[in-house]
Amino acid sequence: MRTEKEELKVESLEEEVESLKKDLFKLFESFIPPKEVRQEIVRNLYTIELSFLKILKAVLDYQVESLEKKTAGKVSKKAKRIKVE
């Protein structure tokens, strides 16, 4: 029986991504010894991540613009009264 209380730590998605990045960089360090090559690969990885985020931003901006156009063009239609003789 344990007398100490165990704490359950829930890692956020951001922490998991950072730990995966660190593990990936350690893996590169062991397989690719020249420092210049490692720096180029790391720079390319950041460029890939930046490009992916720019793509997501462009798609999101397009969707927002599309929805704004749809909502701006809508005018509530009211029923007209017709006089009956």
C-alpha positions, -999 to 999 in steps of 0.1 A, spaced: 0 0 0 13 34 -9 10 62 16 18 90 -8 -10 105 -30 -4 102 -66 -12 132 -87 -28 129 -121 -13 154 -145 -33 161 -176 -10 174 -203 -24 200 -226 -21 196 -263 5 223 -265 27 205 -239 24 173 -259 34 191 -291 64 207 -274 76 174 -260 72 158 -294 93 186 -310 120 181 -284 121 144 -290 123 149 -327 151 174 -323 170 150 -301 166 123 -328 179 146 -355 209 155 -333 219 118 -331 215 110 -368 227 143 -383 259 153 -367 269 185 -386 255 215 -369 248 234 -401 227 205 -414 207 204 -381 201 241 -382 189 239 -418 165 211 -410 152 229 -379 146 260 -400 128 240 -426 106 224 -399 96 259 -386 89 270 -422 67 240 -427 48 248 -395 45 284 -405 32 275 -440 6 252 -426 -7 278 -402 -8 304 -430 -29 279 -451 -53 275 -422 -55 312 -417 -63 318 -454 -90 291 -453 -105 306 -422 -104 342 -435 -121 330 -467 -149 313 -447 -154 343 -425 -156 366 -455 -181 343 -472 -203 342 -441 -201 380 -437 -213 384 -473 -242 360 -468 -253 378 -436 -249 413 -450 -270 406 -480 -300 393 -460 -327 417 -454 -357 406 -434 -388 405 -457 -420 417 -442 -454 407 -454 -473 434 -472 -509 441 -463 -534 439 -491 -566 459 -489 -597 438 -495 -628 456 -508 
